[in-house]
Structure formats: structure tokens, C-alpha cells
Amino acid sequence: MQNKGDKYRRCASIVLLRSFPGSARVQVLLVHKPRKKDAWQIPQGGAEDEESIEEAAIRELREETGVEGTVFGRSKRRYQYDFPASYRRFRPDHVCGQCIQFVFAQADPAQEVHVDGKEINSFAWVFPEQLSRYIKREEYRKIVAGLVEEGAAMLRSKI
């Protein structure tokens, strides 16, 4: 429930894709947060006031995985949600939820991923048809699947 003065935190998420020579198929990088629910996601985090969404997405990718991706596009999709009331009680600000914007980046197939074991404790490169093994919340899984499809189409058009 929103109150006067409430706002959504600006967030950036990066759909990091990799493809292999001679193949039209792509994989997307998922990261795992050490929590019980909704642990698998694409790299994301809050954007600082002075950062563009692209800059924030690249920074989050680097912080969470050690990867330097090459941005090649941005989606018009946004994913906005409200924080549960139980979580909001602990926030001293007027942030009532998050609004996530998405950018696309390409990784070299040989790119090594390094997670810190604390904020992110695992990662997986997955094909689109494998998303349901990792992302359990249907609404978010559909968004990620649509983003992977959108990013793959952008990549193919650049070839």
C-alpha cells in the first residue's frame, strides 16, 4: 500500500547472453542469492543517483560475477513491484518497491564467472527452456524468458 511521498527504487538488471560459433542458440547467466525464496535471478541492483541504467547494470554485473559484458541494447520492459509491508517496516525511507529496467549484454563464451560466495553463492549458464528449473516465480520467469528472446533477436539482427 502506497502512502504520499512513496517512491520506487531505480534498479538495473542485465541480461547477459552468450552464444557459440556456429550456433544460433543462446544461454543466459543466472545468479543465485543465498536465501530460501526466489533465489535465482539475472544480475541486478539499485542504480545510484548519478548512474545511468546501463552504468548501474554493468557495475552490478562486475560486482556480482566479475564479468565485463558488452552492452548492445536496452529493453522497453520494466518490472515494478511493491515491497511487502513486513519489509517496509524496516526501511526508514519512503521507498515502497522497486522498478527494474533491463539492458542486454554479450559475453565471450570463454568468459569466467567469479561469485563472492556471500551476496551471490552460485551461478549457471542456462538455455531458455531450462529457466523453469531455476526461476520458480512464474511472473518473473516469464519476464526473463521474454527478455532472453528479445535479446537473442537483437543479437541475431547485428550479425
N, C-alpha and C positions, 0 to 999 in steps of 0.2 A: 504494500500500500504506500503510495507516494504522498509526501507532505510538501507543503510550499517550500521552495528552495532546494528540493531534492534534485540531484543530477546523476547522470550515468558516467561512470569512469570510462575514459577513452582507452581502448585496448587495440593492440595489433596482433595479428596472427599470421603465420607464414605457412603456406602450402609448399613444402619443399619436395620437388619431384625429381626422380632420376629415371633415365631410360638407358638402354644398352644399344650399342651399334647394331644395326640390322633388325631391330625390334621396334614395333610401334607401341608396345606396352610400356606403361609407367608404373613406378612404385612411389608411394608417399611415405614420408618419415612421420612416425608417431612416437611420442614420448610418454613415459609412464611416471606419474606423480605418486609418491608413497602415501596413499590414502585408500580407504575402503571403497568409496563410491566414485564412479566416473573418473577413473584414474588415467585412462588412455586419452590422449588428445594430440592435436597438432601444436607445435610450439607457439606460445602466446604469452602476452603480459601487458602490463599497463604502459601507456605512452606518457613520457614526460611532457611537461607543458611546451617546451621548445622543440620537441621532436615531431617530424612528420610520421605518418603511419608507416611508411617504408623504412625510415631510420629505426623506429621502435621495433619493427618486425625483425630486421637484420640484427639488432642488438640482442633481442631475446633469443634468436636462433643461436648466436655466438655464445651467449651466457649459458644456455641450457644444453648445448650439444658440441660446442667448439667448432661448429661448421660455419664456413663463409659461403653463403649462397649468392647466386647472381640473380637479382630481381629482374623479371621480364614482364610483369603485368600486375594489375590490381583488379580485384573483383568489385562489382557494384553491390554485392550481397553484404548484409550486415546481420549480425546475430546479437540481439539485445535481450537481456533478461534481468529480472529483479532478484536481489539477494533475499533469502528467507529472513523473516522477522527475527528469528533467533540469532542470526549472524549480524544483523543490523544493530542489535543492542550493544555490540562491542565496538562499533565504529563511532568515533567522535565527530565525524564529518556528516555531510548531507548526501553522501554517495549511496544511492538506493539500488544500484545494479551496475552492469557493465554493457557497453556497446562495443562489440568486436568488429573490426574491419580486417579484410584479408588481402594479402599480397601473394604473388606467385614467384617462386624462385626455382632455379635449376641447380642440381648438384652433380658433380662429376661422379660417375658410377664407382670410382675407387675411393671416394671421399670417406675418411674415417670419422666416426662419431664418438665423442667422449662425453659421458654424462658424469656429474659430480657425485652421484650416489646419495645425495641428500635431497635437494629440490627435485631432481629428476633421477630416478634409480634404474631406469631401463629404457630401451628404445627398440623400435622394429621398423624395418622397411617392408611395407605391405602392398600387395596388389589390391585394386578396388574391391574385388569380390571377397577379400579377406577382412574387410573393415568390421563386419559384424562379430568377428572373433574377439575384437579388441574394444570397440566402442559400443557400449551396451545401451546408452540412452538413445532411443530411436530418433528423436528430433535432431540431436547433434550429429548422429551418424549420417542422416540424410543430407545435412548441410555439408559435411565433409565429403561425402560421395559426390555431391553436385559440384563442389569446388574442385575436386580431383578431375572430374570430367571437363569442367571449364578450363582448368589449367592445361590439361593434356591437349585440348583443342587449340589453345593458344600456342603451345609448343609446336604442334604439327603445322600450324599456319606459318611459322617462322622458318620452317625447313625449306 
